[in-house]
Amino acid sequence: MTPDSEPEPAATVTAKETVKVTRTVTAQAEADTGSGSDADSDSTHYADCTEARAAGAAPIHRGEPGYASHLDRDNDGVTYDS
């Protein structure tokens, strides 16, 4: 190579990446107004935690079918958590 000559270009590198795309959907829980109303009281109802456990439904979280404020004594959003 002489001082006046151009250097050769560097080799070109092409990278390929495969990406798996998934779609995430986040459900919005109903707001608890503290009024004692239950989000889904007309479709699933349990008289007490014993009944919910017997049905295999406990624990039930706020916003899920069967949740009722009378089953959540400490108002933490989870029935039968003791």
QUIVENKA-V534478 format. One record per pair of residues at least 12 apart in sequence whose C-alpha atoms are under 10 Angstrom apart, sorted by the first residue. I is the first residue (numbers start at 0). J is the second residue. D is the distance in Angstrom with one decimal. If there is no record, write none. Layout:
i->{I;I}
j->{J;J}
d->{D;D}
This chain:
i->{27;28;28;28;28;29;29;29;30;30;31;31;31;31;31;33;33;34;35;35;35;36;36;36;37;37;37;37;37;37;37;37;37;38;38;38;38;38;38;38;38;39;39;39;39;39;39;39;40;40;40;40;41;41;42;42;43;43;43;43;43;44;44;44;44;45;45;45;45;45;46;46;46;46;47;47;47;47;47;47;48;48;48;48;48;48;49;49;51;51;51;51;51;52;56;56;57;57;57;57;58;58;58;58;58;58;58;59;59;59;59;59;59;60;60;60;60;60;60;61;61;61;61;61;62;62;63;65;66}
j->{62;60;61;62;63;61;62;63;61;62;61;62;68;74;76;68;74;68;67;68;69;67;68;69;61;62;63;64;65;66;67;68;69;61;62;63;64;65;66;67;68;61;62;63;64;65;66;67;64;65;66;67;64;65;64;65;63;64;65;66;67;64;65;66;67;65;66;67;69;70;65;67;69;70;67;69;70;71;78;79;69;70;71;78;79;80;70;79;65;66;70;78;79;79;78;79;77;78;79;80;70;71;77;78;79;80;81;71;76;77;78;79;80;75;76;77;78;79;80;74;75;76;77;78;76;77;77;78;78}
d->{8.9;9.9;7.6;5.5;8.5;8.0;5.8;9.4;9.0;8.3;8.1;8.7;9.5;9.8;8.9;8.6;8.9;9.1;8.0;5.8;7.8;7.6;7.2;9.6;8.7;8.4;9.9;9.3;8.5;6.8;5.1;6.4;9.1;7.8;5.9;7.8;7.7;8.5;7.2;7.6;9.4;9.7;7.4;7.4;5.4;6.5;7.1;8.1;7.5;6.6;7.5;7.0;9.3;9.0;7.3;7.6;9.6;5.9;4.7;8.2;9.5;8.1;5.1;7.7;7.7;6.5;8.2;8.0;9.6;8.3;9.9;9.2;8.6;8.2;9.3;7.8;6.2;9.8;9.6;9.4;9.3;6.1;9.0;7.4;6.1;9.9;9.8;8.9;8.2;9.5;9.2;9.1;8.7;8.3;9.9;9.9;9.0;6.9;6.3;8.5;9.8;10.0;6.5;5.3;5.3;6.5;9.6;9.2;8.3;5.8;5.2;7.4;8.9;9.0;5.6;4.5;6.4;9.4;9.8;9.4;8.6;4.8;6.2;8.1;8.5;9.8;9.9;9.6;7.1}
